[in-house]
Amino acid sequence: MGFYVSGHPLRVLSKTLQNVVTHTSADLRDESETIQDRNIRVAGLVNDIRHITTKKGDSMAILQVED
């Protein structure tokens, strides 16, 4: 687990994001069945990207996002 000496980079956008974001990462974990097949909006910093190829040959990316 990391930490920021000068505060979280998204703090300056927190008021704006409150009007846009519908779910947090905790919500995704806790409500995974109820939000399935629904449109949601999240915001965060992308910490890691893994590009993979699916069994069908399609490109796909798996992101690690911090909110």
C-alpha positions in Angstrom: 0.0 0.0 0.0 1.4 3.4 -1.0 0.7 6.8 0.3 0.9 10.4 -1.0 3.0 13.0 0.9 1.2 15.9 -0.6 -2.3 14.4 -0.6 -4.2 12.3 -3.1 -3.9 13.6 -6.7 -7.7 13.4 -7.2 -8.5 15.5 -4.1 -8.6 18.7 -6.1 -11.3 17.2 -8.3 -13.3 15.6 -5.5 -16.3 18.1 -5.8 -16.5 17.7 -9.5 -16.2 13.9 -9.3 -19.0 13.7 -6.8 -21.4 14.9 -9.5 -20.1 12.4 -12.1 -19.1 9.2 -10.3 -21.9 6.7 -9.6 -19.8 4.0 -7.8 -16.5 3.6 -5.9 -14.3 0.5 -6.1 -15.8 -0.6 -2.8 -19.3 -0.4 -4.4 -18.1 -2.6 -7.2 -16.9 -5.2 -4.8 -20.0 -5.0 -2.5 -22.7 -4.7 -5.2 -21.2 -6.8 -8.0 -24.4 -8.7 -8.5 -26.8 -5.8 -8.4 -24.8 -3.6 -10.8 -24.2 -6.4 -13.4 -25.4 -5.3 -16.9 -25.8 -1.6 -15.8 -23.9 1.5 -16.8 -21.8 2.9 -14.1 -19.2 5.7 -13.8 -16.0 5.4 -11.8 -13.0 7.7 -11.5 -9.5 7.0 -10.4 -5.8 6.7 -11.3 -4.7 3.8 -13.4 -1.8 2.1 -11.6 -1.2 -0.8 -13.9 -2.3 -2.0 -17.4 -2.0 -5.5 -18.6 -2.7 -6.1 -22.3 -3.8 -9.7 -23.1 -5.2 -11.6 -26.0 -8.4 -13.6 -25.3 -8.9 -17.2 -26.4 -11.0 -15.8 -29.4 -8.0 -13.6 -30.4 -9.4 -10.3 -29.3 -7.3 -7.7 -27.5 -8.2 -6.9 -24.0 -6.8 -4.8 -21.2 -7.0 -5.4 -17.5 -6.6 -2.2 -15.4 -5.7 -1.6 -11.8 -7.4 1.6 -10.7 -7.1 3.5 -7.5 -9.9 5.7 -6.4 
